[in-house]
Amino acid sequence: MPSDPSRLRPKAVSRHVLIVDDSRAQRRVLALSLRRWGYRVTEAATGAEALDLCRADPVDIVLSDWMMPGMSGLDLCRQIRAIPREGYCYFILLTSRSGTGEVVDGLDCGADDYLVKPVAAGELRARLRAGERILGMQTELVEQNHLLEDALDELRKVYATLDGDLIEARKLQQTLVRERCRPFGRSSATLLMRQSGHVGGDLVGCFELATRRVGLYSVDVSGHGVASAILTARLAGLLSSASPDQNFALTGGNCYRCKGRQTWPPEMIAKRFNEMMLDDLQVDQYFTMAYAEIDLDTGRAELVQAGHPHPLVLRVDGQIESLGQGGLPIGLLEGAVHDRIETRLNPGDRLFLVSDGVTECPDLLGQELGEDGLIEILRANACLPSEALLEALVWTLAERMDGADFRDDVSGIMFDYAP
């Protein structure tokens, strides 16, 4: 980008003045004075000749007689104003008319100034200097516009690079939710993820804790963009069965009661994450979470709710239960305590963990869906299998917004229990 401050100053130039008058004597008198003052001068006897000269070589200032045979000074002014050019042409009418109406007509046609004949040399020079000041400001404005265009070009390049990086980041983030539906014996977990931008701060997933035990989670990191996506990726690594030694739900030991790897209870998982955010990461971000551990043999479910929307149980008989008392988000308050929630799933029941991008989805009037609205949608589509039910939920949210983009990530995980 050009950085030379001299570009912002008008250059010292010899202004090009075009004198248009059907009187040769008048032209010569004016030209003599103008050349003596340092101007470059061109003469034209008619408006048509002057117009051709302006098209071939744009001039800075035009001194034109008002009354000329053929094309008048007013017509010439209109024609010159219609010529495409970058710089401005300062137009002065020379007239023997001094009436206010005639002067107004001339200025309305695009003239910048006028002089009454016979022209006094001192007044002419003053009017020319006024014109030069206007041209100087216009030149400075053009130079500044060029600098702005250069800056915009640089910003466009940066944006194009950033946009490409964000597209690749979105692809990578989508790999965090590879399977939309994952079986666990006869049971299954169905995942929903609709990002509101290139990259989002929501995360849903599931993993096998131990033999016949399953962990489910729904996470919503504060904010949007790259910072949120980076934290989301880190949390995905800490809730993954691919790296048991790093999984915050696992202790790394073995337990006969747990039929394999020993697990932390849900409230301790929330505690571990809270300590990590405040003691280790020490960032301004926080996140909400709903986490559930389910015993596939008994249907016993232990959960924790940390600032996330209430987990919902869709009973096989059509009832829908809301679990939890809210709880504090993760990473806001040192020593935060989260209570364990317990329930039991019966065959055919479904557990739904969902982000606030669903419950806070507004309609055209700004009214949020809320938990009651979500329950109404779930009840209306309860006959559908989980994958179709979640698609119906997304369609309903989109209709609320009349097809506009979601303002927040929409995500959730639905678990179908079948022992």
Backbone hydrogen bonds in HBPLUS format (Angstrom, degrees):
<---DONOR---> <-ACCEPTOR-->    atom                        ^
c    i                          cat <-CA-CA->   ^        H-A-AA   ^      H-
h    n   atom  resd res      DA  || num        DHA   H-A  angle D-A-AA Bond
n    s   type  num  typ     dist DA aas  dist angle  dist       angle   num
A0007-ARG N   A0004-ASP O   3.04 MM   3  5.87 164.9  2.06 123.4 127.7     1
A0008-LEU N   A0005-PRO O   3.00 MM   3  5.55 155.8  2.06 113.3 120.3     2
A0009-ARG N   A0006-SER O   3.12 MM   3  5.35 162.6  2.15 107.3 112.8     3
A0040-ARG N   A0015-ARG O   2.98 MM  25  6.06 165.9  2.00 153.1 156.6     4
A0060-ASP N   A0016-HIS O   2.94 MM  44  5.24 142.5  2.08 136.2 148.1     5
A0061-ILE N   A0016-HIS O   3.14 MM  45  6.46 161.0  2.17 154.1 156.1     6
A0017-VAL N   A0040-ARG O   2.76 MM  23  6.08 165.4  1.78 171.3 176.1     7
A0042-THR N   A0017-VAL O   2.93 MM  25  6.33 149.8  2.02 159.7 165.0     8
A0018-LEU N   A0061-ILE O   2.82 MM  43  6.27 161.0  1.86 159.5 164.9     9
A0063-LEU N   A0018-LEU O   2.82 MM  45  6.13 167.2  1.83 161.2 164.9    10
A0019-ILE N   A0042-THR O   2.86 MM  23  6.28 163.7  1.88 165.0 168.0    11
A0044-ALA N   A0019-ILE O   2.85 MM  25  6.18 144.2  1.98 167.3 169.2    12
A0020-VAL N   A0063-LEU O   2.77 MM  43  6.10 166.7  1.79 163.4 163.8    13
A0065-ASP N   A0020-VAL O   2.86 MM  45  6.18 156.8  1.92 161.3 168.0    14
A0021-ASP N   A0044-ALA O   3.10 MM  23  6.61 153.6  2.17 164.9 167.6    15
A0027-ARG N   A0023-SER O   3.11 MM   4  6.40 159.8  2.15 148.8 154.3    16
A0028-ARG N   A0024-ARG O   2.99 MM   4  6.23 162.0  2.02 151.8 155.9    17
A0029-VAL N   A0025-ALA O   3.04 MM   4  6.29 161.9  2.07 153.2 157.4    18
A0030-LEU N   A0026-GLN O   3.11 MM   4  6.32 170.2  2.12 153.1 155.4    19
A0031-ALA N   A0027-ARG O   2.79 MM   4  5.93 163.2  1.82 154.3 160.1    20
A0032-LEU N   A0028-ARG O   2.93 MM   4  6.01 155.9  1.99 147.1 152.3    21
A0033-SER N   A0029-VAL O   3.39 MM   4  6.69 162.6  2.42 146.6 149.6    22
A0034-LEU N   A0030-LEU O   2.99 MM   4  6.22 166.2  2.01 155.7 160.0    23
A0035-ARG N   A0031-ALA O   2.93 MM   4  6.05 164.6  1.96 153.8 156.9    24
A0036-ARG N   A0032-LEU O   3.16 MM   4  6.28 151.8  2.24 140.3 148.2    25
A0037-TRP N   A0033-SER O   3.07 MM   4  6.37 135.8  2.27 142.9 154.6    26
A0037-TRP N   A0034-LEU O   3.11 MM   3  5.10 129.3  2.38  93.7 107.1    27
A0039-TYR N   A0034-LEU O   3.00 MM   5  5.43 165.3  2.02 149.1 144.7    28
A0038-GLY N   A0035-ARG O   3.09 MM   3  5.07 158.3  2.14 101.1 107.6    29
A0050-ALA N   A0046-THR O   3.03 MM   4  6.26 157.4  2.08 143.6 150.3    30
A0051-LEU N   A0047-GLY O   2.87 MM   4  6.09 151.7  1.95 147.6 155.3    31
A0052-ASP N   A0048-ALA O   3.09 MM   4  6.39 156.0  2.15 147.6 153.0    32
A0053-LEU N   A0049-GLU O   3.06 MM   4  6.36 156.5  2.12 147.9 154.3    33
A0054-CYS N   A0050-ALA O   2.95 MM   4  6.23 155.4  2.02 149.4 155.8    34
A0055-ARG N   A0051-LEU O   3.04 MM   4  6.26 148.4  2.14 145.5 153.7    35
A0056-ALA N   A0052-ASP O   3.04 MM   4  6.24 149.6  2.14 144.5 152.6    36
A0057-ASP N   A0053-LEU O   2.82 MM   4  5.91 159.9  1.86 153.2 158.7    37
A0090-TYR N   A0060-ASP O   2.83 MM  30  6.19 163.3  1.86 160.5 155.3    38
A0062-VAL N   A0090-TYR O   2.83 MM  28  6.26 157.6  1.88 160.6 165.2    39
A0092-ILE N   A0062-VAL O   2.82 MM  30  6.05 172.8  1.83 172.5 174.8    40
A0064-SER N   A0092-ILE O   3.00 MM  28  6.39 166.3  2.02 167.4 171.7    41
A0094-LEU N   A0064-SER O   2.71 MM  30  5.74 156.8  1.76 152.0 150.3    42
A0066-TRP N   A0094-LEU O   2.84 MM  28  5.75 137.7  2.02 172.1 159.8    43
A0073-GLY N   A0066-TRP O   2.80 MM   7  4.26 175.1  1.80 138.3 136.6    44
A0076-LEU N   A0072-SER O   2.93 MM   4  6.18 159.4  1.97 150.5 156.7    45
A0077-CYS N   A0073-GLY O   2.96 MM   4  6.16 153.8  2.02 142.7 149.5    46
A0078-ARG N   A0074-LEU O   3.07 MM   4  6.42 160.9  2.11 151.8 155.9    47
A0079-GLN N   A0075-ASP O   2.99 MM   4  6.26 160.7  2.02 151.9 157.0    48
A0080-ILE N   A0076-LEU O   2.91 MM   4  6.12 160.6  1.95 155.2 160.0    49
A0081-ARG N   A0077-CYS O   3.02 MM   4  6.20 159.9  2.06 151.1 156.5    50
A0082-ALA N   A0079-GLN O   3.14 MM   3  5.17 134.8  2.35  94.8 107.3    51
A0083-ILE N   A0080-ILE O   3.07 MM   3  5.35 159.2  2.12 108.9 115.5    52
A0112-ASP N   A0091-PHE O   2.83 MM  21  5.34 152.7  1.91 143.3 152.6    53
A0113-ASP N   A0091-PHE O   3.29 MM  22  6.69 144.5  2.42 152.7 154.4    54
A0093-LEU N   A0113-ASP O   3.02 MM  20  6.41 162.7  2.05 142.0 140.4    55
A0115-LEU N   A0093-LEU O   2.78 MM  22  6.26 150.1  1.87 164.0 172.8    56
A0095-THR N   A0115-LEU O   2.93 MM  20  6.33 164.7  1.96 163.6 168.7    57
A0117-LYS N   A0095-THR O   2.77 MM  22  5.65 154.1  1.84 129.8 138.1    58
A0103-VAL N   A0099-GLY O   3.19 MM   4  6.47 162.7  2.22 151.5 156.4    59
A0104-VAL N   A0100-THR O   2.92 MM   4  6.14 161.1  1.96 154.6 159.6    60
A0105-ASP N   A0101-GLY O   2.99 MM   4  6.23 157.1  2.04 146.7 153.0    61
A0106-GLY N   A0102-GLU O   3.02 MM   4  6.31 156.3  2.07 148.2 154.2    62
A0107-LEU N   A0103-VAL O   3.02 MM   4  6.34 161.0  2.05 154.1 158.4    63
A0108-ASP N   A0104-VAL O   2.88 MM   4  6.04 154.6  1.94 151.8 159.2    64
A0109-CYS N   A0105-ASP O   3.11 MM   4  6.32 135.6  2.32 140.9 151.5    65
A0109-CYS N   A0106-GLY O   3.23 MM   3  5.26 132.8  2.46  94.4 106.7    66
A0111-ALA N   A0106-GLY O   3.30 MM   5  5.85 156.5  2.36 150.6 145.3    67
A0110-GLY N   A0107-LEU O   3.13 MM   3  5.36 161.9  2.16 107.4 112.4    68
A0124-LEU N   A0120-ALA O   2.93 MM   4  6.14 162.5  1.96 159.6 165.2    69
A0125-ARG N   A0121-ALA O   2.95 MM   4  6.17 162.7  1.98 150.8 155.1    70
A0126-ALA N   A0122-GLY O   3.06 MM   4  6.27 154.0  2.13 142.6 149.7    71
A0127-ARG N   A0123-GLU O   2.94 MM   4  6.20 157.8  1.99 151.0 156.7    72
A0128-LEU N   A0124-LEU O   2.92 MM   4  6.16 153.8  1.99 150.5 158.1    73
A0129-ARG N   A0125-ARG O   3.00 MM   4  6.22 154.3  2.07 145.1 151.7    74
A0130-ALA N   A0126-ALA O   3.02 MM   4  6.30 152.1  2.10 144.3 151.8    75
A0131-GLY N   A0127-ARG O   2.95 MM   4  6.24 152.7  2.03 142.6 150.3    76
A0132-GLU N   A0128-LEU O   2.81 MM   4  6.16 149.8  1.90 146.3 155.2    77
A0133-ARG N   A0129-ARG O   2.97 MM   4  6.28 148.1  2.07 145.1 153.0    78
A0134-ILE N   A0130-ALA O   3.17 MM   4  6.51 155.2  2.23 145.3 151.4    79
A0135-LEU N   A0131-GLY O   2.89 MM   4  6.21 161.8  1.93 151.9 157.2    80
A0136-GLY N   A0132-GLU O   2.75 MM   4  5.91 152.1  1.82 145.8 153.9    81
A0137-MET N   A0133-ARG O   2.98 MM   4  6.24 158.4  2.03 147.4 152.2    82
A0138-GLN N   A0134-ILE O   2.90 MM   4  6.17 154.3  1.97 147.8 155.8    83
A0139-THR N   A0135-LEU O   2.79 MM   4  6.03 153.1  1.86 148.2 155.3    84
A0140-GLU N   A0136-GLY O   2.96 MM   4  6.20 158.5  2.00 146.7 152.5    85
A0141-LEU N   A0137-MET O   2.91 MM   4  6.14 152.7  1.98 143.8 151.6    86
A0142-VAL N   A0138-GLN O   2.90 MM   4  6.20 154.4  1.97 146.7 153.4    87
A0143-GLU N   A0139-THR O   2.95 MM   4  6.24 159.5  1.99 150.1 155.5    88
A0144-GLN N   A0140-GLU O   2.90 MM   4  6.17 157.2  1.96 148.4 154.8    89
A0145-ASN N   A0141-LEU O   2.84 MM   4  6.08 150.6  1.92 145.6 154.4    90
A0146-HIS N   A0142-VAL O   2.90 MM   4  6.23 147.8  2.00 146.0 154.9    91
A0147-LEU N   A0143-GLU O   2.99 MM   4  6.36 153.9  2.06 146.6 153.4    92
A0148-LEU N   A0144-GLN O   2.86 MM   4  6.18 155.8  1.92 148.2 155.2    93
A0149-GLU N   A0145-ASN O   2.81 MM   4  6.06 154.1  1.87 147.0 154.4    94
A0150-ASP N   A0146-HIS O   2.85 MM   4  6.15 154.5  1.92 148.1 155.1    95
A0151-ALA N   A0147-LEU O   2.86 MM   4  6.15 157.9  1.91 148.1 154.5    96
A0152-LEU N   A0148-LEU O   2.75 MM   4  6.00 156.2  1.80 149.2 156.3    97
A0153-ASP N   A0149-GLU O   2.86 MM   4  6.07 152.5  1.94 145.4 152.8    98
A0154-GLU N   A0150-ASP O   3.03 MM   4  6.35 155.9  2.09 146.8 152.8    99
A0155-LEU N   A0151-ALA O   2.86 MM   4  6.17 157.2  1.91 148.9 155.8   100
A0156-ARG N   A0152-LEU O   2.77 MM   4  5.99 152.5  1.85 148.6 156.3   101
A0157-LYS N   A0153-ASP O   3.02 MM   4  6.30 152.6  2.10 144.3 151.2   102
A0158-VAL N   A0154-GLU O   2.92 MM   4  6.23 161.1  1.95 150.5 155.8   103
A0159-TYR N   A0155-LEU O   2.73 MM   4  5.91 162.0  1.77 150.4 156.0   104
A0160-ALA N   A0156-ARG O   2.81 MM   4  5.96 156.3  1.86 144.2 150.9   105
A0161-THR N   A0157-LYS O   2.98 MM   4  6.22 157.7  2.03 147.8 153.4   106
A0162-LEU N   A0158-VAL O   2.81 MM   4  6.06 164.9  1.83 153.4 158.0   107
A0163-ASP N   A0159-TYR O   2.64 MM   4  5.75 158.9  1.68 151.8 158.4   108
A0164-GLY N   A0160-ALA O   2.99 MM   4  6.14 155.1  2.05 141.0 147.3   109
A0165-ASP N   A0161-THR O   2.94 MM   4  6.24 155.1  2.00 147.2 154.5   110
A0166-LEU N   A0162-LEU O   2.82 MM   4  6.08 156.0  1.88 151.5 158.1   111
A0167-ILE N   A0163-ASP O   2.97 MM   4  6.20 148.4  2.07 144.3 152.7   112
A0168-GLU N   A0164-GLY O   3.08 MM   4  6.38 158.1  2.12 146.9 152.2   113
A0169-ALA N   A0165-ASP O   2.80 MM   4  6.08 150.7  1.88 144.9 154.5   114
A0170-ARG N   A0166-LEU O   2.80 MM   4  6.01 148.2  1.90 143.0 151.2   115
A0171-LYS N   A0167-ILE O   3.07 MM   4  6.40 154.8  2.14 144.3 150.5   116
A0172-LEU N   A0168-GLU O   2.96 MM   4  6.29 158.5  2.01 148.6 154.3   117
A0173-GLN N   A0169-ALA O   2.80 MM   4  6.03 155.8  1.86 147.8 155.0   118
A0174-GLN N   A0170-ARG O   2.86 MM   4  6.08 150.1  1.95 147.8 155.8   119
A0175-THR N   A0172-LEU O   3.09 MM   3  5.26 136.7  2.29  97.7 109.8   120
A0176-LEU N   A0173-GLN O   2.97 MM   3  5.42 156.0  2.03 110.1 117.9   121
A0177-VAL N   A0174-GLN O   3.11 MM   3  5.60 156.8  2.17 109.6 116.4   122
A0191-LEU N   A0180-ARG O   2.75 MM  11  4.95 162.7  1.78 142.2 148.2   123
A0182-ARG N   A0189-ALA O   2.82 MM   7  5.26 161.5  1.86 153.6 158.9   124
A0189-ALA N   A0182-ARG O   2.86 MM   7  5.26 158.2  1.90 146.3 152.9   125
A0184-PHE N   A0187-SER O   2.79 MM   3  5.04 175.0  1.80 132.6 132.8   126
A0187-SER N   A0184-PHE O   3.09 MM   3  5.04 137.8  2.28 132.4 125.1   127
A0188-SER N   A0416-ASP O   3.13 MM 228  5.32 153.8  2.20 140.1 146.8   128
A0416-ASP N   A0188-SER O   2.81 MM 228  5.32 159.7  1.85 162.0 167.8   129
A0190-THR N   A0414-MET O   2.81 MM 224  5.19 166.0  1.83 152.4 156.5   130
A0414-MET N   A0190-THR O   2.88 MM 224  5.19 164.2  1.91 152.8 156.5   131
A0192-LEU N   A0412-GLY O   2.80 MM 220  5.04 157.2  1.85 164.0 157.7   132
A0412-GLY N   A0192-LEU O   3.01 MM 220  5.04 149.0  2.11 135.6 133.3   133
A0194-ARG N   A0410-VAL O   2.73 MM 216  5.00 149.7  1.81 153.8 162.2   134
A0410-VAL N   A0194-ARG O   2.83 MM 216  5.00 170.1  1.84 152.5 154.3   135
A0221-VAL N   A0201-GLY O   2.74 MM  20  4.79 178.9  1.74 141.9 141.6   136
A0203-LEU N   A0219-VAL O   2.88 MM  16  4.98 149.5  1.97 144.9 143.3   137
A0219-VAL N   A0203-LEU O   2.70 MM  16  4.98 165.9  1.72 162.8 165.5   138
A0205-GLY N   A0217-TYR O   3.14 MM  12  5.57 151.9  2.22 150.8 150.3   139
A0217-TYR N   A0205-GLY O   3.04 MM  12  5.57 153.7  2.11 157.2 153.3   140
A0207-PHE N   A0215-GLY O   2.97 MM   8  5.34 148.0  2.07 146.5 153.2   141
A0215-GLY N   A0207-PHE O   2.84 MM   8  5.34 175.2  1.84 167.1 168.7   142
A0209-LEU N   A0213-ARG O   2.92 MM   4  5.38 142.3  2.07 128.5 137.8   143
A0213-ARG N   A0210-ALA O   3.04 MM   3  5.12 154.1  2.11 133.8 125.9   144
A0296-LEU N   A0212-ARG O   2.89 MM  84  5.20 161.7  1.93 145.6 149.7   145
A0214-VAL N   A0294-ILE O   2.96 MM  80  5.22 161.2  1.99 148.1 154.1   146
A0294-ILE N   A0214-VAL O   2.83 MM  80  5.22 163.5  1.86 153.4 159.0   147
A0216-LEU N   A0292-ALA O   2.81 MM  76  5.14 159.8  1.85 153.4 158.2   148
A0292-ALA N   A0216-LEU O   2.93 MM  76  5.14 162.1  1.96 145.2 148.3   149
A0218-SER N   A0290-ALA O   2.93 MM  72  5.31 146.0  2.05 151.7 160.4   150
A0290-ALA N   A0218-SER O   2.95 MM  72  5.31 150.1  2.04 149.5 158.2   151
A0220-ASP N   A0288-THR O   3.01 MM  68  5.26 158.5  2.06 145.4 146.4   152
A0288-THR N   A0220-ASP O   2.97 MM  68  5.26 159.6  2.01 141.1 143.1   153
A0222-SER N   A0286-TYR O   2.87 MM  64  5.63 170.4  1.88 166.2 162.8   154
A0229-ALA N   A0225-GLY O   3.00 MM   4  6.23 156.6  2.06 150.1 157.7   155
A0230-ILE N   A0226-VAL O   2.86 MM   4  6.11 151.9  1.94 156.3 163.4   156
A0231-LEU N   A0227-ALA O   3.21 MM   4  6.49 162.9  2.24 147.5 151.1   157
A0232-THR N   A0228-SER O   2.91 MM   4  6.11 154.3  1.97 147.4 155.5   158
A0233-ALA N   A0229-ALA O   2.92 MM   4  6.17 154.1  1.99 145.5 151.5   159
A0234-ARG N   A0230-ILE O   3.07 MM   4  6.41 152.0  2.15 144.7 152.3   160
A0235-LEU N   A0231-LEU O   2.94 MM   4  6.23 161.2  1.97 153.0 157.7   161
A0236-ALA N   A0232-THR O   2.91 MM   4  6.16 148.7  2.00 146.7 155.8   162
A0237-GLY N   A0233-ALA O   3.20 MM   4  6.50 147.7  2.31 141.9 149.0   163
A0237-GLY N   A0234-ARG O   3.11 MM   3  5.21 121.3  2.47  96.6 110.5   164
A0238-LEU N   A0234-ARG O   3.19 MM   4  6.55 134.1  2.41 139.3 151.9   165
A0238-LEU N   A0235-LEU O   3.05 MM   3  4.99 129.5  2.32  93.4 107.4   166
A0239-LEU N   A0236-ALA O   3.27 MM   3  5.22 159.4  2.32  99.8 105.7   167
A0248-PHE N   A0238-LEU O   2.85 MM  10  5.63 160.8  1.89 151.1 151.8   168
A0246-GLN N   A0243-SER O   2.95 MM   3  5.54 147.9  2.06 117.4 126.6   169
A0247-ASN N   A0244-PRO O   3.27 MM   3  5.05 145.7  2.39  95.0 104.8   170
A0250-LEU N   A0247-ASN O   3.14 MM   3  5.62 160.7  2.18 114.7 120.5   171
A0264-TRP N   A0249-ALA O   2.83 MM  15  5.28 162.2  1.86 137.0 142.7   172
A0251-THR N   A0262-GLN O   3.04 MM  11  5.69 172.5  2.05 144.7 144.4   173
A0262-GLN N   A0253-GLY O   2.90 MM   9  5.41 161.4  1.93 126.3 129.1   174
A0255-CYS N   A0260-GLY O   2.77 MM   5  5.64 163.1  1.80 169.3 174.3   175
A0258-CYS N   A0255-CYS O   3.16 MM   3  5.26 124.4  2.48  96.4 110.0   176
A0260-GLY N   A0255-CYS O   3.27 MM   5  5.64 173.2  2.27 150.0 151.9   177
A0259-LYS N   A0256-TYR O   3.08 MM   3  5.00 157.4  2.13 101.1 107.9   178
A0268-MET N   A0265-PRO O   2.94 MM   3  5.43 132.7  2.17 114.4 127.3   179
A0269-ILE N   A0265-PRO O   3.16 MM   4  6.51 146.4  2.28 150.9 160.8   180
A0269-ILE N   A0266-PRO O   3.12 MM   3  5.09 122.4  2.47  94.6 109.3   181
A0270-ALA N   A0266-PRO O   3.12 MM   4  6.49 157.6  2.17 152.7 157.6   182
A0271-LYS N   A0267-GLU O   3.11 MM   4  6.30 149.0  2.21 132.4 141.1   183
A0272-ARG N   A0268-MET O   2.84 MM   4  6.09 156.3  1.90 148.1 153.6   184
A0273-PHE N   A0269-ILE O   3.01 MM   4  6.27 162.1  2.05 151.4 155.8   185
A0274-ASN N   A0270-ALA O   2.94 MM   4  6.13 155.6  2.00 146.5 153.6   186
A0275-GLU N   A0271-LYS O   3.01 MM   4  6.28 158.1  2.06 150.4 155.3   187
A0276-MET N   A0272-ARG O   2.98 MM   4  6.21 154.4  2.04 145.4 152.9   188
A0277-MET N   A0273-PHE O   2.96 MM   4  6.21 161.3  2.00 154.3 157.9   189
A0278-LEU N   A0274-ASN O   3.10 MM   4  6.28 162.9  2.13 149.0 153.3   190
A0279-ASP N   A0275-GLU O   2.76 MM   4  5.50 160.3  1.80 147.4 154.2   191
A0280-ASP N   A0276-MET O   3.02 MM   4  4.95 137.7  2.21 117.2 130.0   192
A0281-LEU N   A0276-MET O   2.90 MM   5  6.24 167.1  1.92 165.7 170.1   193
A0282-GLN N   A0277-MET O   2.89 MM   5  5.79 140.3  2.05 137.0 149.2   194
A0287-PHE N   A0330-ILE O   3.04 MM  43  5.28 158.9  2.09 144.6 151.3   195
A0330-ILE N   A0287-PHE O   2.73 MM  43  5.28 154.6  1.80 172.7 168.8   196
A0289-MET N   A0306-ALA O   3.05 MM  17  5.10 151.7  2.14 124.5 133.5   197
A0306-ALA N   A0289-MET O   2.78 MM  17  5.10 169.5  1.80 172.8 170.3   198
A0291-TYR N   A0304-VAL O   3.05 MM  13  5.42 161.6  2.08 151.8 157.7   199
A0304-VAL N   A0291-TYR O   2.91 MM  13  5.42 142.6  2.05 151.0 158.2   200
A0293-GLU N   A0302-GLU O   2.75 MM   9  5.25 156.7  1.81 154.2 162.4   201
A0302-GLU N   A0293-GLU O   2.94 MM   9  5.25 161.8  1.97 151.0 155.9   202
A0295-ASP N   A0300-ARG O   2.93 MM   5  5.35 162.6  1.96 156.6 162.4   203
A0299-GLY N   A0295-ASP O   2.77 MM   4  5.31 148.9  1.87 151.3 159.2   204
A0345-LEU N   A0299-GLY O   2.70 MM  46  4.64 173.0  1.70 135.7 136.5   205
A0301-ALA N   A0343-THR O   2.83 MM  42  5.30 169.2  1.84 157.6 153.8   206
A0343-THR N   A0301-ALA O   2.97 MM  42  5.30 153.3  2.04 151.6 157.0   207
A0303-LEU N   A0341-ILE O   2.69 MM  38  4.85 161.8  1.73 147.2 152.2   208
A0341-ILE N   A0303-LEU O   2.80 MM  38  4.85 166.5  1.82 142.9 144.4   209
A0307-GLY N   A0326-GLY O   2.91 MM  19  5.29 150.5  2.00 133.5 139.7   210
A0323-LEU N   A0311-PRO O   2.91 MM  12  5.37 166.0  1.93 164.8 166.1   211
A0312-LEU N   A0352-PHE O   2.97 MM  40  5.08 168.6  1.98 148.2 151.5   212
A0352-PHE N   A0312-LEU O   2.74 MM  40  5.08 163.4  1.76 159.5 163.1   213
A0313-VAL N   A0321-GLU O   2.85 MM   8  5.05 157.2  1.90 143.8 151.4   214
A0321-GLU N   A0313-VAL O   2.91 MM   8  5.05 158.7  1.95 143.7 148.4   215
A0314-LEU N   A0350-ARG O   2.68 MM  36  4.96 158.9  1.73 153.0 158.5   216
A0350-ARG N   A0314-LEU O   2.93 MM  36  4.96 151.2  2.01 133.3 142.4   217
A0315-ARG N   A0319-GLN O   2.76 MM   4  5.16 152.9  1.83 163.9 169.8   218
A0318-GLY N   A0315-ARG O   2.99 MM   3  5.44 164.6  2.02 117.7 120.1   219
A0336-ALA N   A0333-LEU O   3.31 MM   3  5.59 144.3  2.44 133.8 128.2   220
A0349-ASP N   A0346-ASN O   2.86 MM   3  5.47 164.1  1.88 149.1 150.3   221
A0348-GLY N   A0417-TYR O   2.91 MM  69  5.69 169.1  1.92 171.2 169.5   222
A0417-TYR N   A0349-ASP O   3.01 MM  68  5.71 176.4  2.01 173.9 172.8   223
A0351-LEU N   A0415-PHE O   2.90 MM  64  5.04 151.7  1.98 139.1 146.7   224
A0415-PHE N   A0351-LEU O   2.75 MM  64  5.04 164.0  1.77 151.2 156.5   225
A0353-LEU N   A0413-ILE O   2.94 MM  60  5.33 168.1  1.95 158.0 159.2   226
A0413-ILE N   A0353-LEU O   2.79 MM  60  5.33 153.1  1.86 153.7 162.2   227
A0355-SER N   A0411-SER O   3.04 MM  56  5.56 167.0  2.05 149.2 146.3   228
A0358-VAL N   A0355-SER O   3.21 MM   3  6.01 166.7  2.23 116.9 120.7   229
A0360-GLU N   A0356-ASP O   2.81 MM   4  5.46 150.4  1.89 138.8 146.1   230
A0361-CYS N   A0358-VAL O   3.22 MM   3  5.26 166.1  2.24 107.6 110.6   231
A0370-GLY N   A0359-THR O   2.62 MM  11  4.52 163.4  1.65 148.0 143.8   232
A0369-LEU N   A0361-CYS O   2.96 MM   8  5.60 131.3  2.21 134.6 146.9   233
A0363-ASP N   A0367-GLN O   2.93 MM   4  5.41 133.6  2.15 127.2 139.7   234
A0366-GLY N   A0363-ASP O   2.96 MM   3  5.18 163.3  1.98 112.4 117.1   235
A0374-LEU N   A0370-GLY O   3.09 MM   4  6.36 154.1  2.15 145.1 152.4   236
A0375-ILE N   A0371-GLU O   2.88 MM   4  6.13 163.5  1.91 154.0 158.1   237
A0376-GLU N   A0372-ASP O   3.01 MM   4  6.21 151.0  2.09 143.1 151.0   238
A0377-ILE N   A0373-GLY O   3.08 MM   4  6.39 153.0  2.16 145.2 151.5   239
A0378-LEU N   A0374-LEU O   2.92 MM   4  6.23 165.3  1.94 157.4 161.4   240
A0379-ARG N   A0375-ILE O   2.86 MM   4  5.98 158.8  1.90 148.7 154.7   241
A0380-ALA N   A0376-GLU O   2.99 MM   4  6.13 152.4  2.06 142.1 149.6   242
A0381-ASN N   A0377-ILE O   3.13 MM   4  6.34 132.9  2.36 141.3 152.9   243
A0381-ASN N   A0378-LEU O   3.23 MM   3  5.23 135.0  2.44  94.3 106.3   244
A0382-ALA N   A0379-ARG O   3.43 MM   3  5.03 170.7  2.44 101.4 101.5   245
A0384-LEU N   A0381-ASN O   3.02 MM   3  5.71 163.8  2.05 122.1 127.1   246
A0389-LEU N   A0385-PRO O   2.83 MM   4  5.97 153.2  1.90 157.1 165.6   247
A0390-LEU N   A0386-SER O   2.95 MM   4  6.15 159.9  1.99 154.9 157.9   248
A0391-GLU N   A0387-GLU O   3.16 MM   4  6.40 152.4  2.24 140.9 148.5   249
A0392-ALA N   A0388-ALA O   2.91 MM   4  6.14 152.6  1.99 144.9 152.5   250
A0393-LEU N   A0389-LEU O   2.93 MM   4  6.23 146.4  2.04 143.2 152.9   251
A0394-VAL N   A0390-LEU O   3.05 MM   4  6.36 156.4  2.10 147.0 151.8   252
A0395-TRP N   A0391-GLU O   2.99 MM   4  6.27 160.7  2.03 150.3 155.5   253
A0396-THR N   A0392-ALA O   2.95 MM   4  6.14 155.2  2.01 146.0 152.7   254
A0397-LEU N   A0393-LEU O   3.01 MM   4  6.28 156.8  2.06 149.5 155.5   255
A0398-ALA N   A0394-VAL O   2.92 MM   4  6.17 158.1  1.97 150.4 156.6   256
A0399-GLU N   A0395-TRP O   2.95 MM   4  6.21 150.1  2.04 145.2 153.1   257
A0400-ARG N   A0396-THR O   3.04 MM   4  6.34 148.2  2.14 143.0 151.4   258
A0401-MET N   A0397-LEU O   3.24 MM   4  6.60 143.0  2.39 143.0 151.9   259
A0401-MET N   A0398-ALA O   3.19 MM   3  5.22 125.9  2.50  94.3 107.5   260
A0403-GLY N   A0398-ALA O   2.89 MM   5  5.14 175.4  1.89 152.9 151.6   261
A0402-ASP N   A0399-GLU O   3.03 MM   3  4.78 161.2  2.07 101.8 106.3   262
A0404-ALA N   A0401-MET O   3.04 MM   3  5.38 166.3  2.06 114.7 118.8   263
